[in-house]
Amino acid sequence: MDKAALRKEIEQKLDAFKKKDQESHEITSKLLAMEEYRNADVILAYAPMKNEVDISALFEDGRLLFPYIEGKEMFFAPPPLKKGAHGFFEPEKRIPSYFKNAIILVPARALTMDGFRLGRGGGYYDRFLEKNKAGLFSIGLAFSVQIVDKLPVENHDRRLDMVLTAGR
């Protein structure tokens, strides 16, 4: 199955999935208990869009930075957030923050348990992960219905360090 067809299939599953709130709570609870989360100096997060794991319970953590897009690149900056041109909430002030000892929470359309991810198709996370892999621990967050056995993987696709779901 090609990436576009898989995105559509997963989106239909997500639209029908009734346990988003429950699984979002379980995932954020697991995340808060992780040593990698507790010990990170910076958390590169995201403001959840439709059908993404809701991590808003973490938003009071002062270590959080949020993504914004300029051209083909993604950067992270501190809140406050506003609705951006790409349809997601992003920092009002576009001042790139630099970091080390950070974790990045990565949303996905689909994930394999060995860390391969299907995103929305822009490649922003893959490019960011490639450029910033030193000192960065990547965690893909997904609902149980987003886990697949295999994805079409291309050379530019970056493997995540960990996949976190409600069940695994």
HUCORQUI-V25566 format. One record per pair of residues at least 24 apart in sequence whose C-alpha atoms are under 8 Angstrom apart, sorted by the first residue. I is the first residue (numbers start at 0). J is the second residue. Records with the same first field share a line. If there is no record, write none. Layout:
# HUCORQUI-V25566
I: J ; J
This chain:
# HUCORQUI-V25566
0: 151
1: 151
2: 117 ; 150 ; 151
6: 108 ; 109 ; 117 ; 119
9: 108 ; 109 ; 144 ; 145
10: 50 ; 108
12: 144
13: 50 ; 144 ; 145
14: 50
16: 144
19: 50 ; 52 ; 142
20: 53
22: 52 ; 142 ; 164 ; 165
23: 52 ; 53 ; 54 ; 142 ; 165
24: 53
25: 165
26: 140 ; 163 ; 164 ; 165
27: 54 ; 56 ; 57
30: 163
35: 102 ; 136
36: 102
39: 100 ; 101 ; 102
40: 98 ; 99 ; 100 ; 101
41: 98 ; 99 ; 100 ; 101 ; 102
42: 101 ; 102 ; 103 ; 104
43: 75 ; 101 ; 102 ; 103 ; 104
44: 103 ; 104 ; 105
45: 104 ; 105 ; 106
46: 87 ; 88 ; 89
47: 87
48: 87
51: 106 ; 107 ; 141 ; 142
52: 106 ; 140 ; 141 ; 142
64: 96
65: 89 ; 90
66: 90
67: 93
71: 123
72: 123 ; 126 ; 127
73: 123 ; 124 ; 127
74: 127
99: 133 ; 134 ; 135
100: 134 ; 135
101: 134 ; 135 ; 136
102: 135 ; 136 ; 137 ; 138
103: 135 ; 136 ; 137 ; 138
104: 137 ; 138 ; 139 ; 140
105: 137 ; 138 ; 139 ; 140
106: 139 ; 140 ; 141
107: 139 ; 140 ; 141
108: 141 ; 145
109: 141 ; 145 ; 146 ; 147
110: 139 ; 141 ; 145 ; 146 ; 147 ; 150 ; 162
111: 146 ; 147 ; 148 ; 149 ; 150 ; 162
112: 146 ; 147 ; 148 ; 161 ; 162
113: 158 ; 159 ; 161 ; 162
114: 139 ; 158 ; 159 ; 160 ; 161 ; 162
115: 150 ; 152 ; 156 ; 157 ; 158 ; 159
116: 150 ; 156 ; 157 ; 158 ; 159
117: 150
125: 155 ; 156 ; 157
126: 155
128: 157
129: 157
136: 160
137: 161
138: 162 ; 163
139: 163
140: 164
